[in-house]
């Protein structure tokens, strides 16, 4: 398994993380490097690794990702579309716009 690439998929079948199995440390543990931010390396048990999608190189992993992305439906648009700006009030009157005014800080005086 050393040197193989792995891909972790979320519940929605979208890629969550990917990385490489760097080296065999013990009989049942490998040092694995995860590439998503923040990049992290940790010891992973063979039972955990057996649930991952494993690939011999980056080209086959990228081809697999491209096929998955084609099958995933596009994300749903937001339930509430953004509100439109308010229309002008009847009679052609414009609503005054309040300006933000900064406050002055009082001079700090120290007692000696």
C-alpha positions in Angstrom: 0.0 0.0 0.0 3.0 2.3 0.5 3.0 5.1 -2.2 -0.7 4.7 -3.1 -3.0 7.7 -3.5 -6.3 7.8 -1.6 -9.5 9.7 -2.0 -12.1 10.3 0.8 -15.7 11.0 -0.3 -18.4 12.6 1.8 -21.9 11.4 2.2 -23.0 13.4 -0.8 -20.3 11.6 -2.9 -18.2 14.7 -3.2 -14.4 14.5 -2.6 -13.6 15.5 1.0 -9.9 14.9 1.2 -7.1 13.2 -0.6 -3.5 12.2 0.0 -0.8 9.6 -0.1 0.1 6.6 2.0 3.7 7.7 2.7 5.3 4.7 4.5 4.7 1.5 6.5 5.4 2.1 10.2 4.2 -1.2 11.8 2.6 -4.3 10.5 -0.9 -2.8 10.7 -0.2 1.0 10.6 0.9 3.4 7.8 1.9 7.1 7.9 -0.7 8.9 5.7 -0.5 12.5 4.5 -3.7 14.3 4.0 -3.4 17.2 1.5 -6.4 19.5 2.3 -5.7 22.5 4.4 -4.4 22.2 7.0 -2.1 19.5 5.6 -1.6 16.8 8.2 0.1 13.5 8.5 -0.9 10.8 10.9 -0.8 7.0 11.6 -3.7 5.2 10.1 -4.8 1.6 10.8 -5.2 -0.9 7.9 -8.9 -1.2 8.8 -9.4 2.5 8.3 -7.4 2.6 5.0 -9.5 -0.3 3.7 -12.6 2.0 3.6 -10.8 4.6 1.3 -10.7 4.7 -2.5 -7.1 3.7 -3.4 -5.3 4.5 -6.6 -1.8 3.6 -7.9 -1.1 7.2 -9.3 -2.6 10.7 -9.6 -3.8 10.1 -13.2 -6.2 7.3 -12.3 -7.4 9.2 -9.2 -8.1 12.4 -11.3 -10.0 10.3 -13.9 -12.1 8.8 -11.2 -12.8 12.3 -9.7 -13.9 13.6 -13.2 -16.3 10.7 -13.6 -17.8 11.3 -10.1 -18.2 15.0 -10.7 -20.2 14.3 -13.9 -22.7 12.2 -11.9 -23.2 14.6 -9.0 -26.2 16.9 -9.6 -25.5 20.6 -9.3 -26.0 22.2 -5.8 -29.5 23.5 -5.1 -30.1 27.2 -5.3 -30.8 29.0 -2.0 -34.3 28.6 -0.7 -34.7 32.4 -0.2 -33.5 34.4 -3.1 -31.8 37.7 -2.2 -34.3 40.5 -1.5 -34.7 43.2 -4.2 -33.9 46.8 -3.2 -37.0 48.8 -2.1 -38.8 50.7 -4.7 -39.1 54.5 -4.6 -41.9 55.7 -2.5 -45.0 57.0 -4.3 -45.0 60.7 -5.2 -41.4 60.8 -6.3 -40.1 61.6 -2.8 -36.7 60.2 -2.0 -36.0 58.7 1.3 -33.1 60.4 3.0 -30.0 58.2 3.5 -28.5 58.3 7.0 -24.7 58.8 7.0 -22.5 57.1 9.4 -20.6 59.6 11.5 -17.5 58.6 13.5 -17.4 59.5 17.1 -14.5 61.4 18.6 -12.6 59.8 21.3 -12.1 61.9 24.4 -8.5 62.8 25.2 -7.2 60.6 27.8 -5.8 62.5 30.8 -3.8 60.8 33.4 -3.4 62.0 37.0 0.1 62.3 38.2 
